[in-house]
Amino acid sequence: MLSDSQKIGVGLTAVGVLFMLMGVFTFFDAGLLAIGNILFLGGIPLTIGVQRTLTFFAQKNKIRGTVCFLGGIFLVFCKWAVIGIAIEVFGILNLFGDFFPLVFAFLRQLPIIGSLLNHPGLSNTFDRFTGPALPV
């Protein structure tokens, strides 16, 4: 079960992602992107804890992703939204890329989305990006 701070953290992270998407959809509005980044950065430590957040972002094999992610946020704050988001996306892919196979495996278990992702054409594409299937 989630604690109250974890529930707040998940909410902040989700609202932060929503603001970032709205910022992209409104042609890279720097204000919406900045608010989204602040909410996202505030939600992660509340969700998994401050120590685990610092440990995650300070891993030696993820330092390039951390630098790109934080550098992209800095560029968004400096009103260089397009370049900042491009660098942030690169950092996010480097930081959270290990979780994508797990996310796709979870999505394949859902009723409607799973049947779409298990379609032969899409299944081959996702298998190429996610690697071998999980041994479950």
N, C-alpha and C positions, 0 to 999 in steps of 0.2 A: 504494500500500500504506500502511496505517496504521502509525504508530510505536507503541511501547509506551505512551507517555503518552496518545496519542489513543484507543487501545483502552480504557485505564482511564477516560478521560473519557467515552467513549460508555457504558461500563458504569455509571459513577456517574450520568450523566444518566438512563439507563433505569431504574435502581433508584430514583432520586429521583422520577421520574414514577410508578413503581409505588407508592411510599410515599404520594405525594399522592393517588393514586386510592384506596388503602386508607383514607386519612384521610377522604376524602369518603364512601366506602361505610360507614364506621363513624360516620356522623352527625357529621362535621366534628371528629374527634378532633384537638385542637390539637398534641399530641405527634407524631403520625404526619405531620401536615402540615408541622410545623417541620423534622422530619428530612428529609422529601422536599424541602423548599425548600433546605436546606443542601446536600444531595447534588446537586441540580440546579444550584445556583450554583457548586458545586465542579467539576462535570463540564463545564460550558460552556467555561471557560478552558483546561482540559486538552485539550478536543477541538479547538478552533479557535485557541487561543493567547491569551495575556493581552492583547496589543496589539490584536488583531482584535476581541476581546470588548469592550474599552473603546471602540474605534472604533464598533462596532455599537451599543452602548447609548448612546453620546454623540452620535449623529446628531441634527441639528437637527429633522428631521421625525419622529423617534421619541422625542423627549424626554418627551412626554405619556405614552406607553406605558411608558417606563422609570420615570417617577415613580410611575405607578399600580402597576406590577409590584413595585417595591421598597417602596412604601407598603403594599401588600397583604401582603407578607412581614412587614413590621414589625407589622402588625395581627395576623397569625397568631401571631407571637412574644409579643404582648401578650394572647393568649388570646381574641381577637375573631375566631374562625375563620371564621364564616359571612360576615361583612362583608369580612374580609381576602381570602378566596378569591374573592368576587365582584369585588373590585377587582383582584385578580391576574389573573383571567380577562380582564377588560377590557384590562389592560395587555398580556397575552400576545397577545390578538387584534390590538392596535395594533402590537406589536413584530413578530410573526411572521406577520401576515396576508398579507404579500406572498408567502410561501412556499406558501400553500394551493393555488393553481393548479398549482404544480409538483408538489406531493404528490399531488393528484388525478390529474394526468396520469400520474404514475408508477404509481399504484394501478390505473389503467385498463389498464396494460400487463400486470398480473399475471394468471395463468390463471383462477382462480376468482373473485376479487374483481373483476377487470376485466369479466367477463361480467355480473356483477350491476350494476356501475356503468354499463355501456353499455346496460342495459335502458331502453327508451324513457321510462318514467315517471321513473326516477332520473336518467337522462342530462339531461333537460330541467331538473331541479332543480339539479343540480351545475353545469350550464352557466350558469344564472342567477347562481349565487354566484361562480363562478370567472371569468366573463367569456369572451371569445372563446378559441377553441382555440389552442394553441401552434403556431407555424408550423414544424413538424418533419416 
